[in-house]
Structures are given as C-alpha cells and as structure tokens.
Amino acid sequence: MTRNGKPWVGDQVTDKATGREAVITDIRQGVYVLRPVRGPVVTWTADSDEHLTLTAPREQRRHDTLAER
C-alpha cells in the first residue's frame, strides 16, 4: 500500500541502487528496510525511496500469494 505516492511496508519494489527485487519490511526514520522477494532473508537498507520503483503493491502481492495456494 503506497502512502502519499511512495512505496510502503509490504510493497514490492526494485532497488535501482542494487538492481535487486525486494519487499519493504520496515521504515525507520525514513530509512527503508528491504528483504529479497525470494531466497535467504538477508536485509539491507535504502536511505530514501529515490532509488525504489514500485513493482507490486502490497494488496497485489497478497492476492497473488493467495491465488498460488
């Protein structure tokens, strides 16, 4: 779910700084905490949303996950 047009917790994004797909797990004082969409859960941070591109909002990810079951 985006807030004010910005990616938010649960949204899937592309981190252009690293070239990786990620899910936003937390936002702490404006710093985005990211984890890979698949694979080992190793988190990294993005200092702002400047390099984050929304690829799937939380609602879509949730719907797609339920449809896979």
N, CA and C atoms as a LAMMPS dump frame, in Angstrom:
ITEM: TIMESTEP
0
ITEM: NUMBER OF ATOMS
207
ITEM: BOX BOUNDS ff ff ff
-5.0000000000000000e+02 5.0000000000000000e+02
-5.0000000000000000e+02 5.0000000000000000e+02
-5.0000000000000000e+02 5.0000000000000000e+02
ITEM: ATOMS id mol type element x y z
1 1 1 N 0.851 -1.171 0
2 1 2 C 0 0 0
3 1 3 C 0.893 1.228 0
4 2 1 N 0.756 2.055 -0.969
5 2 2 C 1.558 3.262 -1.021
6 2 3 C 0.957 4.325 -0.109
7 3 1 N 1.795 5.181 0.374
8 3 2 C 1.359 6.325 1.182
9 3 3 C 1.901 7.577 0.539
10 4 1 N 1.014 8.49 0.261
11 4 2 C 1.413 9.745 -0.368
12 4 3 C 2.209 9.505 -1.653
13 5 1 N 1.856 8.441 -2.368
14 5 2 C 2.528 8.131 -3.629
15 5 3 C 3.883 7.467 -3.47
16 6 1 N 4.262 7.131 -2.248
17 6 2 C 5.559 6.494 -2.003
18 6 3 C 5.349 5.037 -1.602
19 7 1 N 6.318 4.171 -1.925
20 7 2 C 6.203 2.776 -1.516
21 7 3 C 6.135 2.677 0.014
22 8 1 N 5.425 1.637 0.484
23 8 2 C 5.239 1.459 1.92
24 8 3 C 5.465 0.007 2.302
25 9 1 N 5.415 -0.281 3.575
26 9 2 C 5.664 -1.621 4.104
27 9 3 C 4.749 -2.634 3.401
28 10 1 N 5.362 -3.715 2.928
29 10 2 C 4.638 -4.767 2.233
30 10 3 C 4.667 -4.642 0.727
31 11 1 N 5.038 -3.473 0.221
32 11 2 C 5.128 -3.275 -1.227
33 11 3 C 6.375 -3.945 -1.781
34 12 1 N 6.265 -4.446 -3.011
35 12 2 C 7.425 -4.992 -3.713
36 12 3 C 8.001 -3.896 -4.584
37 13 1 N 9.322 -3.767 -4.554
38 13 2 C 9.999 -2.704 -5.279
39 13 3 C 11.236 -3.241 -5.985
40 14 1 N 11.721 -2.484 -6.937
41 14 2 C 13.047 -2.711 -7.492
42 14 3 C 13.953 -1.661 -6.879
43 15 1 N 15.039 -2.107 -6.268
44 15 2 C 16.033 -1.202 -5.706
45 15 3 C 17.049 -0.936 -6.803
46 16 1 N 16.936 0.206 -7.466
47 16 2 C 17.814 0.522 -8.6
48 16 3 C 19.271 0.673 -8.17
49 17 1 N 19.507 0.982 -6.901
50 17 2 C 20.89 1.124 -6.425
51 17 3 C 21.609 -0.224 -6.401
52 18 1 N 20.855 -1.317 -6.15
53 18 2 C 21.477 -2.645 -6.078
54 18 3 C 21.064 -3.547 -7.233
55 19 1 N 19.995 -3.138 -7.963
56 19 2 C 19.496 -3.961 -9.054
57 19 3 C 18.708 -5.168 -8.582
58 20 1 N 18.218 -5.133 -7.343
59 20 2 C 17.523 -6.294 -6.772
60 20 3 C 16.04 -6.001 -6.538
61 21 1 N 15.24 -7.071 -6.653
62 21 2 C 13.831 -7.006 -6.289
63 21 3 C 13.734 -7.202 -4.781
64 22 1 N 12.829 -6.459 -4.149
65 22 2 C 12.742 -6.52 -2.693
66 22 3 C 11.324 -6.249 -2.222
67 23 1 N 11.09 -6.598 -0.963
68 23 2 C 9.864 -6.245 -0.269
69 23 3 C 10.263 -5.326 0.882
70 24 1 N 9.523 -4.251 1.046
71 24 2 C 9.797 -3.327 2.147
72 24 3 C 9.249 -3.948 3.426
73 25 1 N 10.114 -4.156 4.416
74 25 2 C 9.678 -4.778 5.668
75 25 3 C 9.475 -3.765 6.78
76 26 1 N 10.119 -2.609 6.681
77 26 2 C 10.005 -1.591 7.732
78 26 3 C 10.531 -0.273 7.172
79 27 1 N 10.116 0.798 7.802
80 27 2 C 10.668 2.113 7.501
81 27 3 C 10.993 2.75 8.839
82 28 1 N 12.265 3.001 9.062
83 28 2 C 12.731 3.542 10.338
84 28 3 C 13.357 4.902 10.121
85 29 1 N 12.686 5.919 10.604
86 29 2 C 13.15 7.301 10.469
87 29 3 C 13.529 7.619 9.024
88 30 1 N 12.68 7.185 8.099
89 30 2 C 12.884 7.479 6.688
90 30 3 C 13.801 6.525 5.952
91 31 1 N 14.384 5.556 6.659
92 31 2 C 15.265 4.558 6.039
93 31 3 C 14.445 3.299 5.776
94 32 1 N 14.438 2.841 4.534
95 32 2 C 13.672 1.669 4.125
96 32 3 C 14.475 0.399 4.4
97 33 1 N 13.854 -0.558 5.076
98 33 2 C 14.471 -1.859 5.329
99 33 3 C 13.878 -2.829 4.301
100 34 1 N 14.748 -3.47 3.533
101 34 2 C 14.346 -4.319 2.419
102 34 3 C 14.812 -5.75 2.629
103 35 1 N 14.031 -6.685 2.077
104 35 2 C 14.443 -8.084 2.05
105 35 3 C 14.191 -8.618 0.65
106 36 1 N 14.905 -9.664 0.247
107 36 2 C 14.677 -10.214 -1.087
108 36 3 C 13.261 -10.785 -1.207
109 37 1 N 12.718 -10.792 -2.416
110 37 2 C 11.404 -11.375 -2.656
111 37 3 C 11.463 -12.872 -2.397
112 38 1 N 12.54 -13.506 -2.831
113 38 2 C 12.769 -14.944 -2.601
114 38 3 C 14.212 -15.147 -2.176
115 39 1 N 14.445 -16.276 -1.54
116 39 2 C 15.801 -16.611 -1.149
117 39 3 C 16.066 -16.296 0.307
118 40 1 N 17.337 -16.356 0.69
119 40 2 C 17.706 -16.123 2.091
120 40 3 C 17.25 -14.741 2.56
121 41 1 N 16.802 -14.691 3.783
122 41 2 C 16.307 -13.427 4.332
123 41 3 C 17.476 -12.636 4.909
124 42 1 N 18.121 -11.925 4.023
125 42 2 C 19.195 -11.013 4.401
126 42 3 C 18.687 -9.622 4.054
127 43 1 N 18.58 -8.769 5.051
128 43 2 C 18.018 -7.44 4.79
129 43 3 C 19.111 -6.44 4.44
130 44 1 N 18.7 -5.386 3.772
131 44 2 C 19.567 -4.252 3.503
132 44 3 C 18.715 -3.001 3.582
133 45 1 N 19.327 -1.86 3.519
134 45 2 C 18.581 -0.611 3.669
135 45 3 C 18.751 0.294 2.452
136 46 1 N 17.766 1.156 2.286
137 46 2 C 17.817 2.225 1.287
138 46 3 C 17.541 3.519 2.042
139 47 1 N 18.413 4.492 1.894
140 47 2 C 18.304 5.736 2.654
141 47 3 C 17.072 6.566 2.306
142 48 1 N 16.497 6.325 1.13
143 48 2 C 15.284 7.037 0.73
144 48 3 C 14.574 6.207 -0.324
145 49 1 N 13.433 6.695 -0.785
146 49 2 C 12.703 5.99 -1.839
147 49 3 C 13.164 6.418 -3.236
148 50 1 N 14.177 7.251 -3.29
149 50 2 C 14.663 7.791 -4.559
150 50 3 C 15.031 6.711 -5.568
151 51 1 N 15.614 5.602 -5.101
152 51 2 C 16.049 4.523 -5.99
153 51 3 C 15.109 3.319 -5.955
154 52 1 N 13.921 3.49 -5.359
155 52 2 C 12.959 2.398 -5.268
156 52 3 C 11.826 2.619 -6.268
157 53 1 N 11.547 1.603 -7.067
158 53 2 C 10.456 1.653 -8.027
159 53 3 C 9.426 0.604 -7.64
160 54 1 N 8.209 1.023 -7.436
161 54 2 C 7.139 0.105 -7.068
162 54 3 C 6.864 -0.866 -8.208
163 55 1 N 6.907 -2.172 -7.917
164 55 2 C 6.607 -3.188 -8.929
165 55 3 C 5.313 -3.93 -8.613
166 56 1 N 4.94 -4.018 -7.319
167 56 2 C 3.675 -4.658 -6.933
168 56 3 C 3.273 -4.136 -5.559
169 57 1 N 2.137 -3.464 -5.483
170 57 2 C 1.685 -3.006 -4.179
171 57 3 C 1.327 -4.195 -3.283
172 58 1 N 1.312 -3.94 -2.003
173 58 2 C 1.046 -4.983 -1.011
174 58 3 C -0.23 -5.762 -1.335
175 59 1 N -1.295 -5.066 -1.711
176 59 2 C -2.565 -5.716 -1.99
177 59 3 C -2.435 -6.721 -3.133
178 60 1 N -1.69 -6.366 -4.17
179 60 2 C -1.489 -7.272 -5.306
180 60 3 C -0.654 -8.471 -4.894
181 61 1 N 0.409 -8.238 -4.129
182 61 2 C 1.252 -9.338 -3.664
183 61 3 C 0.433 -10.309 -2.839
184 62 1 N -0.414 -9.781 -1.977
185 62 2 C -1.238 -10.624 -1.12
186 62 3 C -2.213 -11.451 -1.957
187 63 1 N -2.855 -10.804 -2.935
188 63 2 C -3.783 -11.504 -3.82
189 63 3 C -3.066 -12.603 -4.604
190 64 1 N -1.894 -12.29 -5.146
191 64 2 C -1.126 -13.274 -5.922
192 64 3 C -0.702 -14.452 -5.062
193 65 1 N -0.321 -14.198 -3.812
194 65 2 C 0.099 -15.265 -2.896
195 65 3 C -1.081 -16.179 -2.587
196 66 1 N -2.238 -15.613 -2.337
197 66 2 C -3.429 -16.414 -2.041
198 66 3 C -3.844 -17.227 -3.269
199 67 1 N -3.69 -16.68 -4.451
200 67 2 C -4.057 -17.383 -5.681
201 67 3 C -3.146 -18.567 -5.95
202 68 1 N -1.898 -18.509 -5.484
203 68 2 C -0.939 -19.594 -5.692
204 68 3 C -1.263 -20.799 -4.82
205 69 1 N -2.02 -20.598 -3.768
206 69 2 C -2.295 -21.703 -2.837
207 69 3 C -3.322 -22.642 -3.35
